[in-house]
Amino acid sequence: MNLLEDAWMPVRLHDGGREWIGPRQLSDARLAAFDADRPDFNGALAQFAIGLLQTASPVDSVIAWRDLLKLPPDEATLQAWFAPHVGAFELDGDGARFMQDFDLRASDGEPVGIGSLLIEAASGNAIERNSDHFIKRGQVKGLCPHCAALALFTLQVSAPEGGRGNRTGLRGGGPLTTLLVADGEPNAPRSLWHSLWLNVQERHSFEAVGGDPGKSERHFTFPWAASIHGLQRDGGQITPIQVHPAHVFWAMPRRIRLDFDALGAGQCDVCGRESDRRVQRYVARNRGLNYKGPWQHPLSPYYESKEGMLPLHPQPGGLGYRHWMGWVLGMQNDKRKVERAAVVQHFFEAVTQRRAGIGLRLWAFGYDMDGMKARCWYEATVPLYALGDCSPQAQKSLREDVGAWLAGAELAASYLRGAVKDAWFGGDARGDFSFIDASFWGRTEPGFYAMLKERIQAAGEGKVMDGAATGERWLATLHQVAEHLFDVDLVGAGPIERQNPARIAKAHEQLMASLRGPKLRTELKLPVAAKPARKSKQAAVKAA
């Protein structure tokens, strides 16, 4: 099976149908989106396709890039782009295999059940301790070659901690990925091609970020094309300058070899289709490629830490509008610095939505990992409206306004969390109270996006909005949601006989005072009334 020649990618059509296509059909106007049977597989398919287009595309100017956005290349053109790389995408056979260790063979170790390729699969420790209560072992015993390829690629791009010597991915375990998505009109839907091509840069811009474009031998881009010892010595590390820039899309931290000598027949345990080549096991070896140094993956936002810029990862509480500015515009304040993904930055700085003539959204996804344990898969799509119609100066002004809105929301959420804890327990209560924050962010989301849409539209039209009026409107939303959650959904929802009315009244009073107080108004950049001057004791005596 060859992943550049065979039809193995599940897609949804605009008419609601479903097909399996090969990469050379990615520009077909009938295609709406990828349609795998698992959400993480859809994310992997998008990264595979974008990585393939970025690796193979000869486009090297914004004008040529924009032309292909408006008029996608035909199947013959894509086939010609991919032809030089066909040999690197064989899934089975005796030679190099896609995303599999060049030196390993099926007889080189104890076989592992194919279900262990899935990131949420129970670890060895969980099985030994019989603690796999919610995700049981043995549910996935066989995968068709298509799903096996997807499972393998998903693991390599998101590889979490895997025990001693089992490396994490180039972006760490379970990275956050943010992709631009084309937002079409009901009568003029955008195809899958548009959403993929938006995340591809012209060649010189992409290659300027990192890596050595002169390393043209195949294994510098596709590390499975030769022994990993040609890239990394035993116990060594691999840095960007050692490989071609496109290596970031094809990083291979895990040493794995699918066993095509012990195939079975039957239904695939993921997609449900019948296959006479069901893959049932693989072999693995530790100490794969050890990615260190200033790697910058173009599909992930980064944050500043003591160790330098590191890729963002999903955290408990999910993905939502509180992340909008960091993902879309980037942010920097006294507390944190976040750089948006390189593809997002490149689009708004070098292309712009106005010149591209296309509406946008942002798709964010990834695993929330706790070491080797997958706690949750998160994904969200956030609107960008007509942000590309805004000038750089207008975007800077927008960043300041949205930063104030988000800072105010974070402060209001902390007020609510503290008040609920005081009402329920008093004093310093410990535990996981993230559900309070999640409720607050969820309830305030519609108000945020309504304001954001108005603000972006005004900026695109060169109009100036009344910042104070907008801030007061947002303050009223924060106040209303926090009070309602406290009174009705959280504290007020408990049985009265189990509550402490005095403690609740005190907590409610403090919440209202905080929401009306000067600190929240300051965060929202709203005017704060001056405190009345305190009279001196001498003046008070004279007045008496």
MOZI-V957776 format. One record per pair of residues at least 24 apart in sequence whose C-alpha atoms are under 10 Angstrom apart, sorted by the first residue. I is the first residue (numbers start at 1). J is the second residue. D is the distance in whole Angstrom. If there is no record, write none. Layout:
# MOZI-V957776
I/J/D  I/J/D
This chain:
# MOZI-V957776
1/89/9  1/90/6  1/91/6  1/92/6  1/93/8  1/97/10  1/145/8  1/146/9  1/149/10  2/86/7  2/87/8  2/88/9  2/89/6  2/90/4  2/91/6  2/92/8  2/93/10  2/97/9  2/98/9  3/86/8  3/87/10  3/88/9  3/89/5  3/90/6  3/91/7  3/98/8  3/146/9  3/149/9  4/52/9  4/79/9  4/82/7  4/83/8  4/85/8  4/86/6  4/87/9  4/88/9  4/89/6  4/90/8  5/79/9  5/82/9  5/83/9  5/86/8  5/89/9  5/90/9  6/146/10  7/146/9  8/145/9  8/146/5  8/147/9  8/149/9  8/150/9  9/34/8  9/35/8  9/36/8  9/42/10  9/45/7  9/49/10  9/146/8  9/147/9  9/150/9  10/34/6  10/35/5  10/36/6  10/37/9  10/41/10  10/42/9  10/45/9  10/146/9  10/271/10  11/35/5  11/36/7  11/42/9  11/45/10  11/192/9  12/36/9  12/192/9  13/191/9  13/192/9  14/189/8  14/190/9  14/191/8  14/192/10  20/146/10  22/79/10  23/48/10  23/49/7  23/52/9  23/53/9  23/75/9  23/78/8  23/79/8  23/82/9  24/73/10  24/74/8  24/75/5  24/76/8  24/77/8  24/78/5  24/79/5  24/80/9  24/81/9  24/82/8  24/83/10  25/73/10  25/74/8  25/75/6  25/76/9  25/78/8  25/79/9  25/193/9  26/53/10  26/72/9  26/73/9  26/74/9  26/75/8  26/78/8  26/191/9  26/192/7  26/193/6  26/194/10  26/196/9  27/68/10  27/71/9  27/72/6  27/73/6  27/74/7  27/75/7  27/77/10  27/78/8  27/191/8  27/192/7  27/193/5  27/194/8  27/196/9  27/197/10  28/72/8  28/73/9  28/74/8  28/75/8  28/191/8  28/192/8  28/193/7  29/72/9  29/189/9  29/190/8  29/191/5  29/192/8  29/193/8  29/194/9  30/189/10  30/190/9  30/191/7  30/192/8  30/193/10  31/189/10  31/190/9  31/191/5  31/192/5  31/193/8  32/189/8  32/190/7  32/191/5  32/192/5  32/193/8  32/194/10  32/195/9  33/190/10  33/191/7  33/192/5  33/193/9  33/195/9  33/196/10  34/192/8  36/147/9  36/150/9  36/270/9  36/271/8  37/147/9  37/270/7  37/271/6  37/272/9  38/147/10  38/150/10  38/151/10  38/270/8  38/271/9  39/365/9  39/366/10  39/377/8  39/378/9  39/379/9  40/118/10  40/119/9  40/150/9  40/151/9  40/154/7  40/155/10  40/158/10  40/365/8  40/366/8  40/367/8  40/377/8  40/378/9  40/379/9  41/147/9  41/149/10  41/150/6  41/151/7  41/153/9  41/154/7  41/155/10  42/150/9  42/154/9  43/154/8  43/177/8  43/178/10  43/179/10  43/363/10  43/364/9  43/365/7  43/366/8  43/379/9  44/150/7  44/151/9  44/152/10  44/153/7  44/154/5  44/155/9  44/156/10  44/157/8  44/158/9  45/150/7  45/153/9  45/154/9  46/179/9  46/192/10  46/195/9  46/196/7  46/199/10  47/153/10  47/154/9  47/157/9  47/177/9  47/179/9  47/196/9  47/199/10  47/249/8  47/250/10  47/299/8  48/150/9  48/153/8  48/154/9  48/157/10  48/249/8  48/250/8  49/193/10  49/196/7  49/197/9  49/200/10  49/249/10  50/179/10  50/193/10  50/195/9  50/196/6  50/197/7  50/198/9  50/199/7  50/200/6  50/201/10  50/249/9  50/299/9  51/196/10  51/199/9  51/200/8  51/246/8  51/247/9  51/248/9  51/249/5  51/250/8  51/298/10  51/299/10  52/81/10  52/82/8  52/85/9  52/200/10  52/246/9  52/249/8  52/250/9  53/78/9  53/81/8  53/82/8  53/196/8  53/197/8  53/199/9  53/200/7  53/201/9  54/196/10  54/197/9  54/199/9  54/200/6  54/201/7  54/202/8  54/203/8  54/206/8  54/207/10  54/246/7  54/249/9  55/81/9  55/82/9  55/85/9  55/200/9  55/203/9  55/206/10  55/221/9  55/244/10  55/245/9  55/246/6  55/247/9  55/249/8  55/250/10  56/80/9  56/81/5  56/82/6  56/83/9  56/84/8  56/85/8  56/203/10  56/246/9  57/81/6  57/82/8  57/200/9  57/201/9  57/202/8  57/203/8  58/202/8  58/203/7  58/204/10  59/200/10  59/201/8  59/202/5  59/203/6  59/204/9  60/201/8  60/202/4  60/203/5  60/204/6  60/205/8  60/206/10  61/201/9  61/202/6  61/203/8  61/204/8  61/205/9  62/201/8  62/202/7  62/203/10  62/205/10  62/347/10  62/350/8  62/351/7  62/356/10  63/202/10  63/351/9  63/355/10  63/356/10  64/202/8  65/197/8  65/198/9  65/200/9  65/201/8  65/202/7  65/203/10  65/351/9  65/356/9  66/197/9  66/198/9  66/202/10  66/351/8  66/355/8  66/356/6  66/357/9  67/356/9  68/193/10  68/194/9  68/197/8  69/193/8  69/194/6  69/195/9  69/196/10  69/197/7  69/198/8  69/356/8  69/357/9  69/358/9  70/194/8  70/356/8  70/357/8  70/358/9  71/194/10  72/191/10  72/193/7  72/194/8  72/197/9  73/193/9  84/218/10  85/218/8  85/222/9  87/218/10  87/225/9  88/218/8  88/219/9  88/221/10  88/222/7  88/223/9  88/224/8  88/225/6  89/222/9  89/224/10  89/225/9  91/145/8  91/146/9  91/148/9  91/149/7  91/257/10  91/258/9  91/260/10  92/145/9  92/257/9  92/258/8  92/259/9  92/260/7  92/261/10  93/260/8  95/224/10  95/225/8  95/226/9  96/222/10  96/223/10  96/224/6  96/225/5  96/226/7  96/227/9  97/224/7  97/225/7  97/226/10  97/257/8  97/258/9  98/149/8  98/152/9  98/153/9  98/222/8  98/223/9  98/224/7  98/225/8  98/250/10  98/252/10  98/257/10  99/149/9  99/152/7  99/153/7  99/155/10  99/156/8  99/222/8  99/223/8  99/224/6  99/225/9  99/250/8  99/251/8  99/252/6  99/253/9  99/254/9  99/255/9  99/256/8  99/257/8  99/258/10  100/152/8  100/153/10  100/156/10  100/223/9  100/224/6  100/225/9  100/252/8  100/254/8  100/255/6  100/256/5  100/257/5  100/258/7  100/284/9  101/223/8  101/224/6  101/225/8  101/226/8  101/227/7  101/228/8  101/252/8  101/253/10  101/254/8  101/255/5  101/256/6  101/257/6  101/258/9  101/283/10  101/284/9  101/285/9  101/288/9  102/223/9  102/224/5  102/225/7  102/226/6  102/227/5  102/228/7  102/255/9  102/256/9  102/257/8  103/224/9  103/226/8  103/227/6  103/228/8  103/229/10  103/255/9  103/256/10  103/257/9  104/227/9  104/255/8  104/256/7  104/257/6  104/258/9  104/283/8  104/284/8  104/285/8  105/256/9  105/257/7  105/258/9  105/259/8  105/282/9  105/283/8  105/284/9  106/256/10  106/257/7  106/258/7  106/259/5  106/260/8  106/261/8  106/262/9  106/281/9  106/282/7  106/283/6  106/284/9  107/259/9  107/261/10  107/282/10  107/283/8  108/257/10  108/283/7  108/284/8  108/285/9  109/282/9  109/283/6  109/284/7  109/285/8  110/281/10  110/282/9  110/283/6  110/284/8  110/285/10  111/257/10  111/258/9  111/259/8  111/280/9  111/281/6  111/282/5  111/283/5  111/284/8  112/258/10  112/259/10  112/280/9  112/281/5  112/282/5  112/283/6  112/284/8  113/137/10  113/138/8  113/140/8  113/141/7  113/142/8  113/279/9  113/280/6  113/281/5  113/282/7  113/283/9  114/138/9  114/140/7  114/141/6  114/142/6  114/143/7  114/148/8  114/151/9  114/152/10  114/258/8  114/259/9  114/278/10  114/279/7  114/280/5  114/281/4  114/282/6  114/283/9  115/139/7  115/140/5  115/141/6  115/142/7  115/143/8  115/148/9  115/151/9  115/269/9  115/270/10  115/279/10  115/280/8  115/281/8  115/282/10  116/140/8  116/141/9  116/151/9  116/155/10  116/281/9  116/282/9  117/148/8  117/150/10  117/151/6  117/152/6  117/153/9  117/154/9  117/155/7  117/156/10  117/159/10  117/256/10  117/281/9  117/282/9  118/148/10  118/150/10  118/151/6  118/152/8  118/154/8  118/155/7  119/151/8  119/152/10  119/154/8  119/155/6  119/156/10  119/158/8  119/159/8  119/160/8  119/174/9  119/367/9  119/369/10  119/372/9  119/373/8  119/374/7  120/367/9  120/369/9  120/372/9  120/373/7  120/374/5  120/375/8  120/376/9  120/377/9  121/372/10  121/373/9  121/374/8  122/372/9  122/373/8  122/374/9  123/162/8  123/163/9  123/372/7  123/373/8  124/162/9  124/163/9  125/163/10  126/373/10  139/269/8  139/270/10  140/268/8  140/269/5  140/270/7  140/280/9  141/267/10  141/268/8  141/269/7  141/270/10  141/278/9  141/279/8  141/280/6  141/281/8  142/263/9  142/264/8  142/265/9  142/266/8  142/267/8  142/268/6  142/269/6  142/270/8  142/275/10  142/277/9  142/278/6  142/279/5  142/280/5  142/281/8  143/263/10  143/264/9  143/265/10  143/266/9  143/267/8  143/268/5  143/269/6  143/270/7  143/271/8  143/272/9  143/273/9  143/274/10  143/275/8  143/277/8  143/278/5  143/279/5  143/280/7  143/281/9  144/263/10  144/264/10  144/265/9  144/266/9  144/267/8  144/268/5  144/269/8  144/270/8  144/271/8  144/272/9  144/273/8  144/274/8  144/275/6  144/276/8  144/277/6  144/278/5  144/279/6  144/280/9  145/258/10  145/260/9  145/268/9  145/275/8  145/276/10  145/277/7  145/278/7  145/279/6  146/268/10  146/271/9  146/275/10  146/278/10  146/279/10  147/268/8  147/269/9  147/270/7  147/271/7  147/278/10  147/279/9  148/258/8  148/268/9  148/270/9  148/278/9  148/279/7  148/280/9  148/281/10  149/258/9  149/279/10  151/270/10  152/254/10  152/256/9  152/257/10  152/258/9  153/250/9  153/251/10  153/252/9  155/252/9  155/253/9  155/254/8  156/250/8  156/251/7  156/252/6  156/253/6  156/254/6  156/255/9  156/256/10  157/248/9  157/249/8  157/250/8  157/251/7  157/252/8  157/253/8  157/254/10  158/253/10  158/366/8  158/367/8  158/369/10  159/252/9  159/253/7  159/254/8  159/372/9  160/253/10  160/367/9  160/368/10  160/369/7  160/370/9  160/371/7  160/372/6  160/373/8  160/374/9  161/369/9  161/370/9  161/371/6  161/372/5  161/373/8  162/254/9  162/286/9  162/371/8  162/372/6  162/373/9  163/286/9  163/371/9  163/372/8  164/286/8  164/287/8  165/235/10  165/254/9  165/285/9  165/286/5  165/287/5  165/288/8  165/290/9  166/253/8  166/254/6  166/255/8  166/284/9  166/285/8  166/286/5  166/287/6  166/288/7  166/289/9  166/290/9  167/252/9  167/253/5  167/254/6  167/255/9  167/286/8  167/287/7  167/288/6  167/289/7  167/290/6  167/291/8  168/252/9  168/253/6  168/254/8  168/288/9  168/289/9  168/290/8  168/291/8  168/371/10  168/372/10  169/251/7  169/252/7  169/253/6  169/254/8  169/289/9  169/290/9  169/291/8  170/238/10  170/247/10  170/248/7  170/249/9  170/250/9  170/251/6  170/252/8  170/253/7  170/289/9  170/290/8  170/291/6  170/292/8  170/293/10  170/295/8  170/296/9  170/297/8  170/311/10  171/248/9  171/251/10  171/291/9  171/292/10  171/295/8  171/296/8  171/297/7  171/300/8  171/302/10  171/310/8  171/311/6  171/312/9  171/313/9  172/253/10  172/291/9  172/310/9  172/311/8  172/312/9  172/313/8  173/313/8  173/366/10  173/367/8  173/368/9  173/369/7  173/370/9  173/371/8  173/372/8  173/374/10  174/312/9  174/313/6  174/314/8  174/365/10  174/366/6  174/367/5  174/368/6  174/369/6  174/370/9  174/371/10  174/372/10  174/374/8  174/377/9  175/299/10  175/300/7  175/301/9  175/311/7  175/312/6  175/313/5  175/314/7  175/365/8  175/366/6  175/367/7  175/368/8  175/369/9  176/299/8  176/300/6  176/301/7  176/302/9  176/311/7  176/312/6  176/313/5  176/314/6  176/315/10  176/319/10  176/341/10  176/364/7  176/365/6  176/366/5  176/367/7  176/368/9  176/378/9  176/379/9  177/297/9  177/298/9  177/299/6  177/300/5  177/301/7  177/311/9  177/312/8  177/313/8  177/314/9  177/327/10  177/341/8  177/363/8  177/364/6  177/365/5  177/366/6  177/367/10  177/379/9  178/298/9  178/299/6  178/300/6  178/301/7  178/327/7  178/328/9  178/340/9  178/341/7  178/342/10  178/343/9  178/344/8  178/362/7  178/363/6  178/364/4  178/365/7  178/366/9  178/379/10  178/380/10  178/381/9  179/298/10  179/299/7  179/300/8  179/327/10  179/341/8  179/343/8  179/344/8  179/361/8  179/362/6  179/363/5  179/364/6  179/365/9  179/381/9  180/299/9  180/328/10  180/341/10  180/343/8  180/344/7  180/347/9  180/359/10  180/360/7  180/361/6  180/362/5  180/363/6  180/364/9  180/381/10  180/382/10  180/384/9  181/358/10  181/359/8  181/360/6  181/361/5  181/362/6  181/363/7  181/381/9  181/382/10  181/383/10  181/384/10  182/358/7  182/359/6  182/360/5  182/361/6  182/362/9  183/358/7  183/359/5  183/360/5  183/361/6  183/362/10  183/383/9  183/384/9  183/385/9  184/358/8  184/359/6  184/360/8  184/361/10  185/358/10  185/359/9  190/358/9  190/359/9  194/358/9  195/360/9  195/361/9  195/362/10  198/343/8  198/344/9  198/346/10  198/347/8  198/351/10  198/356/9  198/358/10  198/360/9  199/298/9  199/299/8  199/341/10  199/342/9  199/343/5  199/344/8  199/346/9  199/347/8  200/298/9  200/299/10  200/343/7  200/346/9  200/347/9  201/298/10  201/342/9  201/343/7  201/346/7  201/347/8  201/350/10  201/351/10  202/346/10  205/346/8  205/350/10  206/245/8  206/246/9  206/298/8  206/342/9  206/343/9  206/346/9  207/244/8  207/245/6  207/246/8  208/245/8  209/240/10  209/245/8  209/295/9  209/296/8  209/297/9  209/298/9  209/342/9  210/239/10  210/240/6  210/241/7  210/243/9  210/244/8  210/245/6  210/246/9  210/248/9  210/294/8  210/295/7  210/296/7  210/297/9  211/239/8  211/240/5  211/241/4  211/242/7  211/243/6  211/244/5  211/245/4  211/246/8  211/247/8  211/248/9  211/294/10  211/295/9  211/296/10  212/240/8  212/241/5  212/242/7  212/243/6  212/244/5  212/245/6  212/246/9  212/247/10  213/241/9  213/243/8  213/244/5  213/245/6  213/246/9  214/243/9  214/244/7  214/245/9  215/241/9  215/242/8  215/243/6  215/244/5  215/245/9  216/243/9  216/244/7  217/243/9  217/244/9  218/244/9  219/243/8  219/244/9  219/247/9  220/244/5  220/245/9  220/246/9  220/247/7  220/250/10  221/245/7  221/246/6  221/247/4  221/248/8  221/249/9  221/250/7  221/251/8  222/246/9  222/247/6  222/248/10  222/249/9  222/250/6  222/251/8  222/252/9  223/247/8  223/250/7  223/251/7  223/252/7  223/253/10  223/289/9  224/250/9  224/251/9  224/252/8  224/255/9  228/252/9  228/255/9  228/288/8  228/289/7  229/288/10  229/289/9  231/289/8  232/288/9  232/289/7  232/290/8  232/291/10  233/289/9  234/287/8  234/288/9  234/289/10  235/287/8  235/288/10  235/289/10  235/290/8  236/287/10  236/288/10  236/289/8  236/290/7  236/291/9  236/292/10  237/288/10  237/289/7  237/290/5  237/291/6  237/292/6  237/293/9  238/289/7  238/290/6  238/291/5  238/292/6  238/293/8  238/295/10  239/289/10  239/290/9  239/291/6  239/292/6  239/293/5  239/294/7  239/295/7  240/291/9  240/292/8  240/293/7  240/294/7  240/295/6  240/296/9  241/293/9  241/294/9  241/295/9  245/295/10  245/296/10  245/297/10  246/297/10  247/297/10  248/295/8  248/296/8  248/297/6  248/298/8  248/299/10  249/297/8  249/298/9  249/299/9  251/289/8  251/290/10  251/291/9  252/288/7  252/289/6  252/290/9  252/291/9  253/286/9  253/287/8  253/288/5  253/289/5  253/290/7  253/291/8  254/284/8  254/285/8  254/286/7  254/287/8  254/288/5  254/289/7  254/290/9  255/283/9  255/284/6  255/285/5  255/286/6  255/287/7  255/288/5  255/289/8  256/282/7  256/283/6  256/284/4  256/285/7  256/286/9  256/288/9  257/281/9  257/282/6  257/283/5  257/284/6  257/285/9  258/282/4  258/283/7  258/284/9  259/283/7  296/341/9  296/342/8  297/341/8  297/342/8  297/343/9  298/340/9  298/341/6  298/342/5  298/343/6  298/344/9  298/345/9  298/346/10  299/340/9  299/341/5  299/342/6  299/343/6  299/344/8  299/364/10  300/327/9  300/339/9  300/340/7  300/341/5  300/342/7  300/343/9  300/344/9  300/364/9  301/326/8  301/327/6  301/328/9  301/330/8  301/338/7  301/339/6  301/340/4  301/341/4  301/342/7  301/343/10  301/344/9  301/345/10  302/326/9  302/327/9  302/330/9  302/337/8  302/338/6  302/339/5  302/340/7  302/341/7  302/342/9  303/330/9  303/331/9  303/332/10  303/336/7  303/337/6  303/338/4  303/339/6  303/340/9  304/332/10  304/336/7  304/337/5  304/338/7  304/339/8  305/336/9  305/337/9  305/338/10  309/337/9  309/338/9  309/339/9  310/338/9  310/339/10  311/338/9  311/339/9  311/341/9  312/338/9  312/339/10  312/340/10  312/341/10  312/366/10  313/365/9  313/366/7  313/367/8  313/368/7  313/369/8  314/364/9  314/365/8  314/366/6  314/367/6  314/368/5  314/369/8  314/376/9  314/377/9  314/378/7  314/379/9  315/366/10  315/367/8  315/368/5  315/369/8  315/370/9  315/375/9  315/376/9  315/377/10  315/378/9  316/368/7  316/369/9  316/370/10  316/375/8  316/376/8  316/378/9  316/434/8  316/435/10  316/438/9  317/368/10  317/376/10  317/378/9  317/434/6  317/435/7  317/436/10  317/437/8  317/438/6  317/439/10  317/441/10  318/365/10  318/368/9  318/376/9  318/377/9  318/378/6  318/379/8  318/380/9  318/438/8  319/364/8  319/365/8  319/366/10  319/378/7  319/379/7  319/380/6  319/381/9  319/382/10  319/438/10  320/364/9  320/379/9  320/380/7  320/381/9  320/382/8  320/438/9  320/441/8  320/442/8  320/445/8  321/380/10  321/381/10  321/382/7  321/383/10  321/406/9  321/441/8  321/442/9  321/444/9  321/445/6  321/446/9  321/448/8  321/449/8  322/402/10  322/403/10  322/405/9  322/406/6  322/407/9  322/409/8  322/410/8  322/441/8  322/442/10  322/445/9  322/448/9  323/382/10  323/406/9  324/362/9  324/382/7  324/383/9  324/384/9  324/402/9  324/403/10  324/406/9  325/398/9  325/399/7  325/400/10  325/402/7  325/403/7  325/406/9  326/399/9  326/403/9  327/362/8  327/363/10  327/364/9  327/382/10  328/361/10  328/362/8  328/382/10  328/383/10  328/384/8  328/387/10  328/399/10  329/387/10  329/395/8  329/396/8  329/398/9  329/399/7  329/402/10  330/399/8  331/399/8  331/400/9  331/403/8  332/399/10  332/403/9  333/403/9  347/388/9  348/387/9  348/388/6  348/389/10  348/390/9  348/391/10  348/392/9  348/395/10  349/388/9  349/391/10  349/392/8  351/388/9  352/387/9  352/388/5  352/389/7  352/390/9  352/391/9  353/386/8  353/387/7  353/388/4  353/389/6  353/390/9  354/386/8  354/387/9  354/388/6  354/389/5  354/390/9  354/460/10  355/388/8  355/389/9  356/388/9  357/388/9  357/389/10  358/386/9  358/388/9  359/383/9  359/384/8  359/385/7  359/386/7  359/387/9  359/388/9  360/384/6  360/385/7  360/386/8  360/387/8  360/388/9  361/385/7  361/386/10  382/449/9  383/449/8  383/452/9  383/453/9  384/449/10  384/452/9  384/453/8  384/456/9  385/449/10  385/452/9  385/453/6  385/454/10  385/456/7  385/457/8  386/453/8  386/456/6  386/457/7  386/458/10  386/459/9  386/460/7  387/452/10  387/453/9  387/455/10  387/456/6  387/457/8  387/459/9  387/460/7  388/456/9  388/460/8  389/456/8  389/457/8  389/459/8  389/460/5  389/461/8  389/462/10  390/456/7  390/457/8  390/458/9  390/459/6  390/460/5  390/461/8  390/462/8  391/459/8  391/460/7  391/462/9  393/459/10  394/456/9  394/458/10  394/459/6  394/460/8  394/462/8  394/464/10  395/456/9  395/459/8  395/460/9  397/459/9  398/452/9  398/455/8  398/456/8  398/459/8  400/525/10  401/452/10  401/455/9  401/467/8  401/470/10  401/471/9  401/524/8  401/525/9  402/448/9  402/451/10  402/452/8  402/455/9  402/524/9  403/523/9  403/524/9  404/471/9  404/521/10  404/522/9  404/523/6  404/524/5  404/525/7  404/526/10  405/448/8  405/451/10  405/452/10  405/470/10  405/471/7  405/474/7  405/475/9  405/478/10  405/523/8  405/524/6  405/525/9  406/448/9  406/523/9  406/524/8  407/520/9  407/522/10  407/523/6  407/524/7  408/471/10  408/474/9  408/475/8  408/478/8  408/515/10  408/519/9  408/520/6  408/521/8  408/522/8  408/523/5  408/524/5  408/525/9  409/440/9  409/441/8  409/444/9  409/448/10  409/474/9  409/475/9  409/477/10  409/478/7  409/479/10  409/520/9  409/523/9  409/524/9  410/437/9  410/440/10  410/441/9  410/478/10  410/520/10  410/523/10  411/478/10  411/514/9  411/515/9  411/519/9  411/520/7  411/523/8  411/524/10  412/437/10  412/440/9  412/475/9  412/478/7  412/479/8  412/481/10  412/482/7  412/511/9  412/514/8  412/515/7  412/520/7  413/437/6  413/438/9  413/439/9  413/440/6  413/441/8  413/478/9  413/481/10  413/482/7  414/440/10  414/511/10  415/482/8  415/510/9  415/511/6  415/512/9  415/513/10  415/514/7  415/515/8  415/520/10  416/440/8  416/479/10  416/481/10  416/482/6  416/483/8  416/485/8  416/486/7  416/507/9  416/508/9  416/510/10  416/511/7  416/512/10  416/514/9  416/515/9  417/482/9  417/486/9  417/511/10  418/507/8  418/510/10  418/511/8  419/482/10  419/486/8  419/491/9  419/503/10  419/504/8  419/506/9  419/507/5  419/508/7  419/509/9  419/510/7  419/511/6  419/512/10  419/514/10  420/485/9  420/486/7  420/487/10  420/490/7  420/491/7  420/504/8  420/507/7  420/508/8  420/511/9  421/491/9  421/504/10  421/507/9  422/503/7  422/504/8  422/506/9  422/507/6  422/508/9  422/510/10  423/486/9  423/490/10  423/491/7  423/499/8  423/500/8  423/501/8  423/502/9  423/503/5  423/504/4  423/505/8  423/506/8  423/507/5  423/508/8  424/490/10  424/491/7  424/494/9  424/498/10  424/499/7  424/500/8  424/503/8  424/504/7  424/507/9  425/499/10  425/500/9  425/503/9  425/504/10  426/500/10  426/503/7  426/504/9  426/507/9  436/482/10  436/485/9  436/486/10  436/489/10  436/490/8  439/481/9  439/482/9  439/485/8  439/489/9  439/490/10  440/478/9  440/481/7  440/482/7  440/484/10  440/485/8  441/478/10  441/481/9  442/481/10  443/477/9  443/478/9  443/481/7  443/482/9  443/485/9  444/474/9  444/477/7  444/478/7  444/480/9  444/481/7  444/482/9  447/473/9  447/474/8  447/477/7  447/478/9  448/474/8  448/477/9  448/478/10  467/524/10  467/525/9  467/526/9  468/524/9  468/525/8  468/526/6  468/527/8  469/526/9  470/524/10  470/526/10  471/521/9  471/523/10  471/524/6  471/525/8  471/526/7  472/521/9  472/524/9  472/525/10  472/526/8  472/527/10  474/524/9  475/515/8  475/516/9  475/520/8  475/521/8  475/524/8  475/526/9  476/515/9  476/516/10  478/515/8  479/511/9  479/512/8  479/514/10  479/515/6  479/516/8  480/515/10  482/511/9  482/512/9  482/515/9  483/508/8  483/511/8  483/512/8  483/515/9  486/511/9
